[in-house]
Amino acid sequence: MRWRTALGGLTIVSGLIAYIAAVVTFANHYLPEHWLAELIFYPLAGFLWVFPAIRIIGWTKKDKEPPARGQ
């Protein structure tokens, strides 16, 4: 396995766990208890983690395949 792929996967999983904890903590402390606020906040928060993940995945694709032996 290439090292960037492994590191990127671990970064995405650990970052997503930290992001979920931060979103839930923020929502518990600052989000008003109203159905409309929750309806807007949770889908938006659920979608925003995609942008950093895309950048990490793009970074992992920069890992080159090793050249084939004997060719």
C-alpha positions as CSV (number, residue, x, y, z in Angstrom):
1,M,0.0,0.0,0.0
2,R,1.2,3.4,-0.8
3,W,2.0,5.6,2.2
4,R,-0.2,8.6,1.1
5,T,-3.2,6.4,0.7
6,A,-2.9,5.0,4.2
7,L,-2.2,8.3,5.8
8,G,-5.1,10.0,3.9
9,G,-7.5,7.3,4.9
10,L,-6.5,7.6,8.6
11,T,-6.7,11.4,8.3
12,I,-10.2,11.3,6.8
13,V,-11.6,8.9,9.4
14,S,-10.0,10.7,12.4
15,G,-10.9,14.1,11.0
16,L,-14.5,13.0,10.4
17,I,-14.8,11.8,14.0
18,A,-13.4,15.1,15.3
19,Y,-15.7,17.0,13.0
20,I,-18.8,15.1,14.2
21,A,-17.9,15.8,17.8
22,A,-17.4,19.5,17.0
23,V,-20.7,19.8,15.2
24,V,-22.7,18.0,17.9
25,T,-21.0,20.1,20.6
26,F,-21.7,23.3,18.7
27,A,-25.3,22.3,18.1
28,N,-25.9,21.5,21.8
29,H,-24.5,24.8,22.9
30,Y,-25.5,27.4,20.3
31,L,-28.3,26.0,18.1
32,P,-31.7,27.1,19.1
33,E,-34.2,24.3,19.8
34,H,-36.4,24.9,16.8
35,W,-37.2,22.4,14.1
36,L,-36.4,24.9,11.3
37,A,-32.9,25.7,12.7
38,E,-32.2,21.9,12.9
39,L,-33.5,21.3,9.5
40,I,-31.1,23.8,8.0
41,F,-28.1,23.2,10.3
42,Y,-27.7,19.4,10.2
43,P,-27.9,18.8,6.4
44,L,-25.5,21.8,5.9
45,A,-23.1,20.5,8.6
46,G,-23.4,17.0,7.1
47,F,-22.3,18.3,3.7
48,L,-19.5,20.6,4.6
49,W,-17.0,17.9,5.6
50,V,-16.9,16.8,2.0
51,F,-14.7,19.7,0.9
52,P,-11.7,18.9,3.1
53,A,-12.1,15.2,2.3
54,I,-11.9,16.0,-1.5
55,R,-8.6,17.8,-0.9
56,I,-7.2,15.0,1.1
57,I,-8.3,12.4,-1.5
58,G,-6.7,14.6,-4.2
59,W,-3.5,14.7,-2.2
60,T,-3.4,10.9,-1.9
61,K,-3.7,10.5,-5.7
62,K,-0.3,12.3,-6.0
63,D,1.3,9.1,-4.7
64,K,3.0,7.5,-7.7
65,E,2.9,3.8,-8.5
66,P,6.3,2.2,-8.3
67,P,7.8,1.4,-11.7
68,A,7.4,-2.2,-12.8
69,R,10.5,-4.4,-12.5
70,G,12.2,-5.8,-15.6
71,Q,10.6,-3.4,-18.0
